[in-house]
Amino acid sequence: MPHFFFNKKLILLLVGMVFLVALISFSLRERTNATLPEQIIKDTVGVAQSIVAKPANYITGVFNSIDSLLNTYEENKRLKARLDEFAAVQAEASDLKSDIKKFQELTDKSESLKAYDPIHATVIARNPDQWEQKIILDKGSSHGVEKNMAVMTAKGLVGKVVSVTPFTSEVELLYTDKSNYRVSAMVQGDNQAYGLIEGYDKERNELIMKRIDSSLTIKKGQQVVSSGLGGIFPKNVPIGEITEVSTDDFGLTKMAYVKPAADFSILDYVVIAKRSATVIDGFDSNKSVDNTSNKDLTHSQKGKEEAE
Amino acid sequence: MVRFLIPSVAVLLFLVEPEFAMFSPIEVKGQIFYLVPRFLILYLIFISIYYSRQRAVMYGLFFGVLYDVFYIDIIGLYSVLFPLICFIAGSIVKVIHQHLVVTTTISVVLVAILEFILYQFFYLIDFTTIPLSEFLRSRLLPTIIANALFLMILGWAFKYLINARVLQRAREVS
């Protein structure tokens, strides 16, 4: 194409390229909030999307019910077997509940990290190109959703809110490669082991829980829940089950592979957990808190070595 | 009537895409496959081939910006790739035969190229770390198959609709 190299067009092309690179790098920065035009577009598309999502969700609902209908017989068998245990467990649970109430009255502490206000939301879209594992919900800041809140289904934690506009919110799922995405978690058991859910293993398709104290014993099959110590998530939201325990890269702490409890393939209704206890900025937010602390650690170690 | 049908089909496909994305990823025998619906760009490629390249590039720019802002928060990615793909499609068509089978093949190949560029981009900015072979197996191949199926089912309808519009415009002019 010879006319392509006319000066005017070439300059236009170059300016365009520069503008493009600037635009991409601007949007790749860690932004705390969407700009106004972005918010307007997001809300408009979000409203249209939620209209389309209604029949779509209905259809997936029908498919799901057909699917569960086909499994009824098997499920019934299993449930019958567990029904006998259920009565005993329920009795114990009510007993424990009343105990807890008594103790709370004794210690005068009514506020618990476990308590949260649920905001029910419908999934209106899933990022179609699926490079980032994102879903978009039909509730936004006007409904009380804030950044970094926990998002879960009845089965367990699925992700956290990464950005909000007045009428939509974007959720990044636990299956993510982002290095600054972490959730403060806890292994349930006699001795509670705390750690952080950081990243996932693509081959095993499981989450990785890191920074667990190596003196504590954790076993395969134990349940992992959110600890509430990250500052934003409520306590005791189920995350998954441990499938394998090993030591981490440096051999200082333990890490565990966690099979998520929630089903990520078809998400249609989710709950956003608004914690009742005071919210602080901690591990659950995307701030690179522990990168700096890591640096400090290495610095102090170096210092020690030098001193020796 | 037909005049407004063309953009409204594009809007509909834009809104339907993420609903189909909810079915993905699928798991077959322990293997995870990602199906990426690319209905909108397939439709735009058809517009570019059968109707007007310039119009397709305009639509591509508009929906590219919407895509960028609403889904991926990186402005300038789809808003360049969509018009670019439409432009290439419109340019190719001048040298080849406009049979439905040929255009379907070209569209699918262009979508594969789009996917590949996106993979390279996201690899570059560290959004993904999957190796190339894994990308080909778990993403590109299933995506190509799914989109080829979609085009086989609805390609003739796109062509029919766009031809109706072309005829209408020819009548208006004469």
Interface residues (C-beta under 8 A of the other chain):
Chain A: L20 L23 I24 F26 S27 L28 R31 A34 P37 E38 I41 K42 V45 G46 A48 Q49 V52 A53 A56 T60 V123 I124 A125 R126 N127 P128 D129 Q130 W131 E132 K134 I136 S163 E170 D177 K178 K202 N205 S265 I266 L267 D268
Chain B: V11 L15 V16 E17 P18 E19 F20 A21 M22 F23 S24 P25 I26 E27 I32 Y34 V36 P37 R38 V65 L66 D68 V69 F70 Y71 I72 D73 I74 I75 G76 L77 V80 L118 Y119 F122 I125 D126 F127 T128 T129 I130 E134 R139
